[in-house]
Amino acid sequence: MKKSFDTLLQELKEIHEDFKFIPADEIEVADWVRWKCRYGCRAYGKHLTCPPYTPTPEETRKLLRGYEKALIARFEDVQPNTKVPPAHIHHFLWGAILKMHNTMFELERHTFLSGYYKAFAMGALPCSYCADCLPERINFVLDHASKRFCEHQDRARPSMEASGIDVYKTVRKVGYELEVRTSPYEEITFFGLLLIE
Protein backbone atom coordinates (compact mmCIF):
# COMPACT_ATOMS: atom_id res chain seq x y z
CA MET A 1 0.00 0.00 0.00
CA LYS A 2 1.28 3.44 -0.92
CA LYS A 3 2.38 5.50 2.07
CA SER A 4 1.25 9.09 2.47
CA PHE A 5 3.69 11.63 1.15
CA ASP A 6 4.14 13.11 4.63
CA THR A 7 5.08 9.68 6.00
CA LEU A 8 7.50 9.13 3.13
CA LEU A 9 9.07 12.52 3.77
CA GLN A 10 9.71 11.74 7.44
CA GLU A 11 11.21 8.35 6.59
CA LEU A 12 13.47 9.83 3.89
CA LYS A 13 14.80 12.29 6.46
CA GLU A 14 15.96 9.31 8.53
CA ILE A 15 18.12 8.26 5.55
CA HIS A 16 19.39 11.74 4.63
CA GLU A 17 17.97 14.89 6.18
CA ASP A 18 19.42 17.61 3.93
CA PHE A 19 17.11 17.89 0.93
CA LYS A 20 14.60 20.25 -0.67
CA PHE A 21 11.76 19.66 -3.09
CA ILE A 22 11.50 21.05 -6.60
CA PRO A 23 8.76 20.67 -9.21
CA ALA A 24 10.14 18.34 -11.88
CA ASP A 25 9.36 20.82 -14.63
CA GLU A 26 11.77 23.29 -12.99
CA ILE A 27 14.78 20.98 -13.35
CA GLU A 28 17.06 22.62 -15.89
CA VAL A 29 18.31 20.51 -18.79
CA ALA A 30 20.74 22.02 -21.28
CA ASP A 31 22.57 20.60 -24.28
CA TRP A 32 25.85 22.32 -23.34
CA VAL A 33 26.21 20.24 -20.16
CA ARG A 34 27.24 17.03 -21.90
CA TRP A 35 29.71 19.00 -24.02
CA LYS A 36 31.49 19.82 -20.77
CA CYS A 37 31.66 16.08 -20.08
CA ARG A 38 32.97 15.34 -23.57
CA TYR A 39 35.54 18.13 -23.56
CA GLY A 40 36.98 18.60 -20.12
CA CYS A 41 36.25 15.55 -18.00
CA ARG A 42 38.86 12.81 -17.70
CA ALA A 43 36.11 10.27 -16.98
CA TYR A 44 34.48 10.69 -20.38
CA GLY A 45 33.92 7.30 -21.98
CA LYS A 46 35.36 5.44 -18.97
CA HIS A 47 32.16 4.69 -17.03
CA LEU A 48 28.80 3.30 -18.13
CA THR A 49 27.15 5.99 -15.97
CA CYS A 50 28.87 8.76 -17.94
CA PRO A 51 28.59 9.94 -21.55
CA PRO A 52 28.50 8.65 -24.19
CA TYR A 53 26.62 5.77 -22.50
CA THR A 54 24.07 7.88 -20.60
CA PRO A 55 20.76 9.40 -21.73
CA THR A 56 20.99 12.47 -23.93
CA PRO A 57 19.56 15.83 -22.79
CA GLU A 58 16.54 15.21 -25.02
CA GLU A 59 15.94 11.80 -23.43
CA THR A 60 16.25 13.45 -20.00
CA ARG A 61 13.69 16.10 -20.94
CA LYS A 62 11.28 13.32 -21.96
CA LEU A 63 11.91 11.46 -18.70
CA LEU A 64 11.21 14.54 -16.58
CA ARG A 65 7.84 15.05 -18.29
CA GLY A 66 6.70 11.86 -16.56
CA TYR A 67 7.26 13.31 -13.07
CA GLU A 68 5.66 16.07 -11.02
CA LYS A 69 8.11 16.40 -8.15
CA ALA A 70 11.67 15.70 -7.17
CA LEU A 71 13.99 16.25 -4.28
CA ILE A 72 17.49 17.60 -4.38
CA ALA A 73 19.77 16.13 -1.72
CA ARG A 74 22.81 18.08 -0.56
CA PHE A 75 25.99 16.41 0.65
CA GLU A 76 28.22 18.86 2.47
CA ASP A 77 31.56 18.36 4.16
CA VAL A 78 32.84 16.14 1.37
CA GLN A 79 36.18 14.73 2.49
CA PRO A 80 38.73 14.04 -0.26
CA ASN A 81 41.48 11.46 -0.04
CA THR A 82 44.47 13.76 0.37
CA LYS A 83 46.85 10.87 -0.37
CA VAL A 84 45.71 11.02 -3.99
CA PRO A 85 46.67 13.94 -6.24
CA PRO A 86 43.63 16.16 -6.99
CA ALA A 87 44.34 15.80 -10.71
CA HIS A 88 42.92 12.29 -10.31
CA ILE A 89 39.64 13.82 -9.17
CA HIS A 90 37.67 10.57 -9.29
CA HIS A 91 40.05 8.79 -6.91
CA PHE A 92 40.64 11.99 -4.91
CA LEU A 93 36.90 11.97 -4.09
CA TRP A 94 36.28 8.20 -4.27
CA GLY A 95 34.93 7.58 -0.78
CA ALA A 96 32.70 10.64 -0.84
CA ILE A 97 31.28 9.74 -4.26
CA LEU A 98 30.54 6.20 -3.08
CA LYS A 99 28.79 7.48 0.05
CA MET A 100 26.65 9.87 -2.00
CA HIS A 101 25.74 7.18 -4.59
CA ASN A 102 24.81 4.70 -1.84
CA THR A 103 22.62 7.28 -0.11
CA MET A 104 20.84 8.21 -3.34
CA PHE A 105 20.23 4.51 -4.02
CA GLU A 106 18.76 4.08 -0.51
CA LEU A 107 16.49 7.11 -1.00
CA GLU A 108 15.28 5.68 -4.32
CA ARG A 109 14.78 2.18 -2.93
CA HIS A 110 12.87 3.37 0.13
CA THR A 111 10.64 5.58 -2.02
CA PHE A 112 9.95 2.68 -4.40
CA LEU A 113 9.12 0.29 -1.54
CA SER A 114 6.79 2.95 -0.12
CA GLY A 115 4.59 2.63 -3.21
CA TYR A 116 6.10 5.36 -5.38
CA TYR A 117 7.13 2.86 -8.04
CA LYS A 118 8.50 5.42 -10.52
CA ALA A 119 11.21 6.61 -8.09
CA PHE A 120 14.53 7.18 -9.84
CA ALA A 121 17.74 8.64 -8.42
CA MET A 122 20.71 10.37 -10.01
CA GLY A 123 23.97 11.25 -8.34
CA ALA A 124 26.98 13.31 -9.31
CA LEU A 125 30.33 12.48 -10.84
CA PRO A 126 31.35 9.05 -12.17
CA CYS A 127 30.24 5.84 -10.52
CA SER A 128 32.61 4.51 -7.83
CA TYR A 129 31.30 1.01 -7.26
CA CYS A 130 34.21 -0.64 -9.09
CA ALA A 131 37.91 0.19 -9.23
CA ASP A 132 37.64 0.16 -13.02
CA CYS A 133 34.50 0.23 -15.12
CA LEU A 134 33.93 -2.01 -18.13
CA PRO A 135 35.02 0.57 -20.75
CA GLU A 136 38.40 0.86 -18.97
CA ARG A 137 39.14 -2.86 -19.10
CA ILE A 138 41.61 -4.06 -21.72
CA ASN A 139 40.10 -6.07 -24.57
CA PHE A 140 36.54 -5.48 -23.37
CA VAL A 141 34.32 -4.99 -26.40
CA LEU A 142 31.54 -2.50 -25.82
CA ASP A 143 28.19 -2.82 -27.50
CA HIS A 144 24.67 -1.62 -26.77
CA ALA A 145 24.15 -4.38 -24.21
CA SER A 146 27.44 -4.01 -22.31
CA LYS A 147 25.62 -2.90 -19.18
CA ARG A 148 24.54 -6.51 -18.67
CA PHE A 149 28.11 -7.17 -17.47
CA CYS A 150 28.04 -4.35 -14.90
CA GLU A 151 28.69 -5.80 -11.45
CA HIS A 152 26.41 -3.21 -9.81
CA GLN A 153 23.70 -2.64 -12.38
CA ASP A 154 21.08 -2.66 -9.62
CA ARG A 155 22.70 0.43 -8.04
CA ALA A 156 24.55 2.24 -10.83
CA ARG A 157 22.73 5.39 -11.95
CA PRO A 158 23.74 8.17 -14.32
CA SER A 159 24.90 11.42 -12.82
CA MET A 160 22.76 14.50 -13.32
CA GLU A 161 25.41 16.22 -15.40
CA ALA A 162 25.97 13.10 -17.50
CA SER A 163 22.30 13.28 -18.47
CA GLY A 164 22.37 16.98 -19.36
CA ILE A 165 21.03 18.50 -16.13
CA ASP A 166 22.38 21.95 -15.34
CA VAL A 167 23.10 21.26 -11.68
CA TYR A 168 24.14 24.83 -10.82
CA LYS A 169 20.95 26.40 -12.13
CA THR A 170 18.72 23.66 -10.72
CA VAL A 171 20.03 23.65 -7.14
CA ARG A 172 20.03 27.44 -6.98
CA LYS A 173 16.30 27.40 -7.73
CA VAL A 174 15.63 25.72 -4.36
CA GLY A 175 17.94 28.03 -2.44
CA TYR A 176 21.12 25.98 -2.24
CA GLU A 177 24.33 27.85 -2.93
CA LEU A 178 26.74 26.44 -5.47
CA GLU A 179 29.71 28.21 -6.96
CA VAL A 180 32.62 27.17 -9.12
CA ARG A 181 35.54 26.02 -6.99
CA THR A 182 38.97 27.27 -7.98
CA SER A 183 40.89 24.80 -5.82
CA PRO A 184 40.26 21.12 -4.98
CA TYR A 185 41.02 22.00 -1.37
CA GLU A 186 38.07 24.36 -1.03
CA GLU A 187 34.89 23.08 0.61
CA ILE A 188 33.21 20.61 -1.72
CA THR A 189 29.47 19.97 -1.92
CA PHE A 190 27.71 17.22 -3.89
CA PHE A 191 24.08 17.11 -4.97
CA GLY A 192 21.82 14.22 -5.90
CA LEU A 193 18.37 14.12 -7.44
CA LEU A 194 15.44 11.82 -6.67
CA LEU A 195 12.48 11.85 -9.04
CA ILE A 196 9.20 10.94 -7.34
CA GLU A 197 5.76 10.22 -8.72
Residue pairs with C-beta under 8 A, 6 or more apart in sequence:
1 115
2 114
2 115
2 116
3 11
3 114
3 115
7 114
8 110
8 111
8 114
8 116
11 110
11 114
12 19
12 71
12 107
12 110
12 111
13 19
15 103
15 106
15 107
15 110
16 73
16 103
16 106
16 107
18 73
18 74
18 75
18 76
19 71
19 72
19 73
19 74
19 194
20 71
20 72
20 74
20 174
20 175
20 176
21 69
21 70
21 71
21 72
21 174
22 69
22 70
22 71
22 72
22 170
22 173
22 174
23 68
23 69
23 70
24 64
24 67
24 68
24 69
24 70
24 195
25 64
25 65
26 170
26 173
27 64
27 70
27 165
27 170
27 193
28 165
28 166
28 169
28 170
28 173
29 57
29 60
29 61
29 64
29 163
29 164
29 165
29 166
30 57
30 164
30 166
30 169
31 57
31 164
33 57
33 161
33 164
33 165
33 166
34 51
34 56
34 57
34 161
34 162
34 164
36 161
37 43
37 44
37 50
37 51
37 161
37 162
38 44
38 51
38 52
41 50
42 89
42 90
43 50
43 90
43 125
43 126
44 50
44 51
44 52
45 51
45 52
45 135
46 126
46 133
46 135
46 136
47 53
47 126
47 127
47 133
47 135
47 136
48 127
48 133
48 134
48 135
48 146
48 147
48 150
48 156
49 126
49 127
49 133
49 156
49 157
49 158
49 159
49 162
50 126
50 127
50 158
50 159
50 162
51 162
53 135
53 146
53 147
54 158
54 159
54 162
54 163
55 63
55 158
55 163
55 164
56 163
56 164
57 163
57 164
59 163
60 163
60 164
60 165
61 164
63 120
63 195
64 195
66 118
66 197
67 118
67 195
67 196
67 197
68 196
68 197
69 196
69 197
70 193
70 194
70 195
70 196
71 107
71 193
71 194
71 196
72 170
72 171
72 174
72 176
72 191
72 192
72 193
73 103
73 104
73 107
73 191
73 192
73 193
73 194
74 171
74 176
74 189
74 190
74 191
75 96
75 99
75 100
75 103
75 189
75 190
75 191
75 192
76 187
76 189
77 187
78 93
78 96
78 187
78 188
78 189
78 190
79 95
79 96
80 86
80 92
80 93
80 96
80 184
80 185
80 188
81 91
81 92
81 93
81 94
81 95
84 91
84 92
84 94
85 92
86 92
86 184
86 185
89 125
89 184
90 97
90 125
90 126
90 128
92 184
93 125
93 188
94 128
96 188
96 190
97 123
97 124
97 125
97 126
97 127
97 128
97 190
98 128
98 129
100 123
100 124
100 190
100 192
101 123
101 127
101 128
101 129
101 155
101 157
102 155
103 192
104 121
104 122
104 123
104 157
104 192
104 193
104 194
105 121
105 155
105 157
107 121
107 192
107 194
108 119
108 120
108 121
108 157
108 194
109 119
111 119
111 194
111 196
112 119
116 196
116 197
118 195
118 196
118 197
119 194
119 195
119 196
119 197
120 157
120 194
120 195
121 157
121 192
121 193
121 194
121 195
122 157
122 158
122 159
122 160
122 163
122 165
122 192
122 193
122 194
122 195
123 157
123 159
123 160
123 190
123 192
124 159
124 160
124 161
124 167
124 190
124 191
124 192
125 159
125 190
126 133
126 159
127 133
127 152
127 156
127 157
129 151
129 152
129 155
129 156
130 151
130 152
134 140
134 142
134 146
134 149
134 150
135 142
135 146
140 146
147 153
150 156
160 167
160 170
160 191
160 192
160 193
161 167
165 193
167 178
167 191
168 178
170 193
171 178
171 191
172 178
176 189
176 191
178 189
178 191
181 187
181 188
